[in-house]
């Protein structure tokens, strides 16, 4: 039986700058019962900017909390449930402009939200492209994430690098040293577009910690864009490590 849907929304204009990191940097953030999900042997993190639109929590549109930006730093894991491997994401940091969202998510689900002033721009160009820009203010400084994106959309290729980044349909969040909260994220396969001129300018040490500075201050390993869709998020349950490791 499916668990109750606690959030529905549109996730739109998802821009992802992906960086290769030393796996050791991610181990302190790895929830129990998960392991790193590698792309061609590489541990990747993604700086992600996107729009939350038409947001409902438990079916309710909360006033002033329907449409807003989010910028997050995430990485990729998998969990074996005794039958199958589930590929998911773990969030190191999630920034939104609404303090109530951060308070509820952090209190109820031990998430890693922070509320900061945010803004975004979508500028149509005359050559069939658009400029996308997300900004968030910390310590009086506007941090920036953006790129130029083609308006021509196409389907994901199964097994591609883009599919690896976008097709993680589970979320995992450590509740304590032995227990992990599991979420199920449901949406149709997203269409993608070509990206150029990507940029990320931020106080990495202050926002994400000194350990990430060597990796987030260089050119990204890859940059992807997805148009997004309607999404539903369910709390699937709690998971714990098993005594035996499943064979790959």
HELIX and SHEET records of a PDB file:
HELIX    1   1 UNK A   23  UNK A   27  1                                   5    
HELIX    2   2 UNK A   99  UNK A  109  1                                  11    
HELIX    3   3 UNK A  161  UNK A  166  1                                   6    
HELIX    4   4 UNK A  204  UNK A  208  1                                   5    
HELIX    5   5 UNK A  210  UNK A  212  5                                   3    
HELIX    6   6 UNK A  213  UNK A  216  1                                   4    
SHEET    1   A 9 UNK A  35  UNK A  36  0                                        
SHEET    2   A 9 UNK A  68  UNK A  80 -1                                        
SHEET    3   A 9 UNK A  43  UNK A  57 -1                                        
SHEET    4   A 9 UNK A   5  UNK A  21 -1                                        
SHEET    5   A 9 UNK A 222  UNK A 239 -1                                        
SHEET    6   A 9 UNK A 180  UNK A 186 -1                                        
SHEET    7   A 9 UNK A 170  UNK A 174 -1                                        
SHEET    8   A 9 UNK A  85  UNK A  96  1                                        
SHEET    9   A 9 UNK A 113  UNK A 115  1                                        
SHEET    1   B 7 UNK A  35  UNK A  36  0                                        
SHEET    2   B 7 UNK A  68  UNK A  80 -1                                        
SHEET    3   B 7 UNK A  43  UNK A  57 -1                                        
SHEET    4   B 7 UNK A   5  UNK A  21 -1                                        
SHEET    5   B 7 UNK A 222  UNK A 239 -1                                        
SHEET    6   B 7 UNK A 191  UNK A 193 -1                                        
SHEET    7   B 7 UNK A 154  UNK A 155 -1                                        
SHEET    1   C 4 UNK A 118  UNK A 124  0                                        
SHEET    2   C 4 UNK A 129  UNK A 138 -1                                        
SHEET    3   C 4 UNK A 141  UNK A 150 -1                                        
SHEET    4   C 4 UNK A 195  UNK A 201 -1                                        
END                                                                             
